[in-house]
Amino acid sequence: MTAYVAPQRDIRFALEHLVDLPGLSKLPAFAHADPETVYGLLEELGRFVSDVLAPLDRVGDTVGSKHDPATGDVTTPPGWRDAYRQYADAGWGSVPFAPEHGGGGFPWLVAIAMQELLTSSNMAFSLCPLLTQGAIDMLSHHGNEEQQERYLRQMVSGEWTGTMNLTEPEAGSDVGALRTKAIPAPDGSWRISGQKIFITYGEQDMTDNIVHLVLARVPGAPPGTKGISCFIVPKYVLREDGSPGERNAVRCIGIEHKMGIHASPTCVLEFDGAVGFLIGEANAGMRYMFTMMNNARLSVGLSGLAIGEVSYQQALAYAQERRQGRAVGAPAGTASPIVEHADVRRMLYTMRSTIEAMRGLIYLNAEAIDRARQADTAEDRTEAEELADLLTPISKAWCTDMGNELASLAVQVHGGMGYIEETGIAQRYRDIRIAAVYEGTNGIQAMDLVGRKLPMRAGGVIDDLLGRIEALDGELEAAGDELASIRAALAAAVSAVRDTTSWLLASLAADPNDAFAGATPYLRQLGITVGGWVMARQALAARSLGVDDPFNAAKVTTARFYCEQLLPQAAGLSAAVKAGKDVLFALTPDQLGG
Ligand SMILES: Cc1cc2nc3c(=O)[nH]c(=O)nc-3n(C[C@H](O)[C@H](O)[C@H](O)COP(=O)(O)OP(=O)(O)OC[C@H]3O[C@@H](n4cnc5c(N)ncnc54)[C@H](O)[C@@H]3O)c2cc1C
């Protein structure tokens, strides 16, 4: 199996030319995050993930985490505890957080670039830091001073981990249906009772404490999402001095046997009058949880990129080694490496160019989150926040759909061996499947995009984004014939998106079901188009850097491939976006059975 190597040069290119890391590091809050420091961090992390995390990925898959029903304990696979200790000791989890809580104060963009390395090398491991980071972000924004004082430093240092407890048997996509109860206690704390399912790293043996963030209902709470409150429920209740004390009444009663990410324990947690502490106001928990979910949605989107990248590395290595058939033009009697066949090249180019497009989109999203928090003027902050809100469902859903498709292509490149576990590529395919489901299924993301994000500022936010894409036309035109195909394809895609966007906004007002019927093809259409914008900018940047460098020349070629051969799919989706609900509802559920 090929060893994972962090794509440092591609990441640098994206940080400098697809987003503006140098510009971000000029903001006062990020003055210490100059690009050279960031690249140094990424180099070091690249060594850590290759040396420590990647070698554990296989044992994670084959051994998995184990649950002891007698004690409720969960044992992570061999090597996991030590790897986690090394991860925490090096301070990798603290990089983007506030210095007053022990963090490094780096942009979220940097944390996202780092997360790609963690996820590519070992997706099951990376989920523990991912959820902890989301919990830290949530507490940093909505926890009171005392709560921040008592929990944040240890979470930022990695001494304790965090979890997110939304899902219950009857409350999946419909979080508002949750039933877990919170009863006030005389001392001002709360007692939490109920069952949560599918809780990632809800129990583990790597840290002294786990900080669960739990959604529950207080007495008299209104129904639905308006009646949800958010609580801190530590595995061990803290003593006065802040050290973990008595075991709280929360217990893992089982872990799921899953298709992939076997080492990541997916826990059923039973809360039986557990001590909890209310975050902010009662009944405002859903709003607070959105801080964490938006953050986690971007990270889950990133997993599509990360697994796409490592799958590509494996597929490419296999295609260079495996000999089969004689490529057109090769000497008679020889077997060519399969990388010489046009169809295999198509698969590899599809993977590579989509990875580059995804990286650009994810970084744009992360940069917008940083600017929303730290830009100089209120106007800039608002504009960036709107962009981040618009891009988040696209990053989550398009990138995880693509992650699935690219992992599938990587299996295809391996032929029959792709279906055999020992090559390791089957694990990528199994691992990434869940990313299109959790953190809000991709169908729910598409409805969020159409139902909530398009109507932002009466369509003004999407209009601004499409305007920015169109504004590239002058530069593409000036680049002449070489980028003419990119220019034409981008113009056609944006024009299609303008048309479907207007149709959806009008339909939402007339009959939302017509709009929701087209939400998924629209999200894909917009994802492909934003990807085209990224690739057009990549081609311009690589050209101006000089195509005598093979690295830059390859960037122009993959951009051309994407725009000439993948981007035209965008316009082809318009019919599905605008078809409306009629055909979808023409058959009754019984008729669907045949
Ligand atoms: C490995 C794993 C880890 C997880 N980790 C966590 C975690 O750490 N914390 C946590 O709280 N949860 C976690 N989850 C739960 C996860 O977020 C949910 O599974 C997910 O939100 C979907 O909910 P569901 O499974 O109930 O599916 P359902 O909601 O039953 O959805 C089934 C299908 O119906 C569609 N659907 C549902 N409602 C609608 C609607 N209104 N309109 C259109 N389509 C709809 C969905 O898109 C989906 O295709 C995890 C799940 C897994 C499998």
PDBQT file of the ligand as one rigid body, heavy atoms in Angstrom, charges set to zero:
ROOT
HETATM    1  C1  LIG A 601     -20.863   7.143  12.212  1.00  0.00    +0.000 C 
HETATM    2  C2  LIG A 601     -21.828   8.196  12.680  1.00  0.00    +0.000 A 
HETATM    3  C3  LIG A 601     -21.376   9.192  13.514  1.00  0.00    +0.000 A 
HETATM    4  C4  LIG A 601     -22.262  10.171  13.986  1.00  0.00    +0.000 A 
HETATM    5  N1  LIG A 601     -21.832  11.110  14.892  1.00  0.00    +0.000 NA
HETATM    6  C5  LIG A 601     -22.752  11.907  15.510  1.00  0.00    +0.000 A 
HETATM    7  C6  LIG A 601     -22.386  12.727  16.622  1.00  0.00    +0.000 A 
HETATM    8  O1  LIG A 601     -21.214  12.783  17.027  1.00  0.00    +0.000 OA
HETATM    9  N2  LIG A 601     -23.349  13.445  17.230  1.00  0.00    +0.000 N 
HETATM   10  C7  LIG A 601     -24.647  13.415  16.828  1.00  0.00    +0.000 A 
HETATM   11  O2  LIG A 601     -25.476  14.092  17.432  1.00  0.00    +0.000 OA
HETATM   12  N3  LIG A 601     -25.037  12.646  15.771  1.00  0.00    +0.000 NA
HETATM   13  C8  LIG A 601     -24.124  11.894  15.103  1.00  0.00    +0.000 A 
HETATM   14  N4  LIG A 601     -24.506  11.087  14.057  1.00  0.00    +0.000 N 
HETATM   15  C9  LIG A 601     -25.892  11.118  13.595  1.00  0.00    +0.000 C 
HETATM   16  C10 LIG A 601     -26.050  11.744  12.224  1.00  0.00    +0.000 C 
HETATM   17  O3  LIG A 601     -25.830  13.129  12.282  1.00  0.00    +0.000 OA
HETATM   18  C11 LIG A 601     -27.445  11.366  11.700  1.00  0.00    +0.000 C 
HETATM   19  O4  LIG A 601     -27.380  10.003  11.352  1.00  0.00    +0.000 OA
HETATM   20  C12 LIG A 601     -27.883  12.204  10.519  1.00  0.00    +0.000 C 
HETATM   21  O5  LIG A 601     -28.145  13.516  10.939  1.00  0.00    +0.000 OA
HETATM   22  C13 LIG A 601     -29.137  11.663   9.828  1.00  0.00    +0.000 C 
HETATM   23  O6  LIG A 601     -30.148  11.354  10.745  1.00  0.00    +0.000 OA
HETATM   24  P1  LIG A 601     -30.844   9.914  10.675  1.00  0.00    +0.000 P 
HETATM   25  O7  LIG A 601     -29.777   8.904  10.713  1.00  0.00    +0.000 OA
HETATM   26  O8  LIG A 601     -31.904   9.842  11.711  1.00  0.00    +0.000 OA
HETATM   27  O9  LIG A 601     -31.510   9.852   9.247  1.00  0.00    +0.000 OA
HETATM   28  P2  LIG A 601     -32.977  10.367   8.870  1.00  0.00    +0.000 P 
HETATM   29  O10 LIG A 601     -33.187  11.725   9.420  1.00  0.00    +0.000 OA
HETATM   30  O11 LIG A 601     -33.962   9.317   9.217  1.00  0.00    +0.000 OA
HETATM   31  O12 LIG A 601     -32.865  10.487   7.293  1.00  0.00    +0.000 OA
HETATM   32  C14 LIG A 601     -33.106   9.409   6.386  1.00  0.00    +0.000 C 
HETATM   33  C15 LIG A 601     -33.166   9.976   4.967  1.00  0.00    +0.000 C 
HETATM   34  O13 LIG A 601     -34.303  10.860   4.870  1.00  0.00    +0.000 OA
HETATM   35  C16 LIG A 601     -33.884  12.149   4.441  1.00  0.00    +0.000 C 
HETATM   36  N5  LIG A 601     -34.688  13.156   5.137  1.00  0.00    +0.000 N 
HETATM   37  C17 LIG A 601     -34.974  13.215   6.452  1.00  0.00    +0.000 A 
HETATM   38  N6  LIG A 601     -35.726  14.302   6.723  1.00  0.00    +0.000 NA
HETATM   39  C18 LIG A 601     -35.899  14.957   5.564  1.00  0.00    +0.000 A 
HETATM   40  C19 LIG A 601     -36.569  16.164   5.190  1.00  0.00    +0.000 A 
HETATM   41  N7  LIG A 601     -37.192  16.933   6.064  1.00  0.00    +0.000 N 
HETATM   42  N8  LIG A 601     -36.546  16.517   3.890  1.00  0.00    +0.000 NA
HETATM   43  C20 LIG A 601     -35.901  15.777   2.979  1.00  0.00    +0.000 A 
HETATM   44  N9  LIG A 601     -35.250  14.631   3.273  1.00  0.00    +0.000 NA
HETATM   45  C21 LIG A 601     -35.247  14.234   4.548  1.00  0.00    +0.000 A 
HETATM   46  C22 LIG A 601     -32.420  12.256   4.788  1.00  0.00    +0.000 C 
HETATM   47  O14 LIG A 601     -31.744  13.163   3.945  1.00  0.00    +0.000 OA
HETATM   48  C23 LIG A 601     -31.942  10.814   4.600  1.00  0.00    +0.000 C 
HETATM   49  O15 LIG A 601     -31.626  10.592   3.257  1.00  0.00    +0.000 OA
HETATM   50  C24 LIG A 601     -23.623  10.138  13.551  1.00  0.00    +0.000 A 
HETATM   51  C25 LIG A 601     -24.055   9.129  12.690  1.00  0.00    +0.000 A 
HETATM   52  C26 LIG A 601     -23.186   8.151  12.278  1.00  0.00    +0.000 A 
HETATM   53  C27 LIG A 601     -23.713   7.036  11.412  1.00  0.00    +0.000 C 
ENDROOT
TORSDOF 0
